Amino acid sequence: MYTTKNFKTKKALREAVKAGETVRIFQPGGFFDPPEAASDFTGTASVEGPHYPQPHTWYATVTVVDGVVTKVK
C-alpha cells in the first residue's frame, strides 16, 4: 500500500502525521483513481515508498483510524 502523498522518507511521513496532516492510504493497481482505504477503516496496514516507479527505500506499519493514518511504527 501507499500513502496518498508520495513521501520520500519514512521520517517525512512520521513528521506529517505528527503535525496533524490528513494522510490516507491506498492500494495501487487500477487504471483509474486509486482506491483509498474506506473512510470507516480502522486497523493496521503496511505501506511503502516512494511510489512506483521509483525504487522503494522505506517501509512502515501504520495505524489507521477512520481511514486516516494516526501513527507510524
PyMOL commands that set and color helices and strands:
alter all, ss='L'
color gray80, all
select helices_A, chain A and resi 10-18
alter helices_A, ss='H'
color red, helices_A
select strands_A, chain A and resi 2-3+25-26+43-49+58-65+68-72
alter strands_A, ss='S'
color yellow, strands_A
deselect
rebuild
show_as cartoon
